[in-house]
Amino acid sequence: MVSRTALAGLAAIFAAGAWLIAAPFVLRYQPAGAPWTGAARLDVVVGAVLAVAGFAGFFTALAGRVRELYAAAAPRTGAAPE
């Protein structure tokens, strides 16, 4: 079972990635209309990797939890009759 702390950590990784993608434009160190600087390109690429990893991890953990709930709710076969 995945704890809430782990899910919060995955959400934080996603948020960090989203911030890295937006930072060059929010902080304006990537001038509008200019060719991309190396720093902006690196921020966007690393941010995209983090965002995808956080997103995938979060939904993988969520899918695992759903699978656990289905397994717990499934009727047990082969049990001795009462």
C-alpha angles and dihedrals in degrees: 000000000000115000125228089246091060091048090049089051091052090048089051090052089052091048092049090052092049090050092050090052092050099037099084090057099037093049091039099228088130104068115223113257094008125116112271115272120227092248093052092047091049092048092051095046095046090043091052091050092049093045093050091046092050093045094047093045093049094051093041089055090045091050090050090053092049089050090052091051092050091048091050092049096046115107113253113243123205094032118145112261116247 
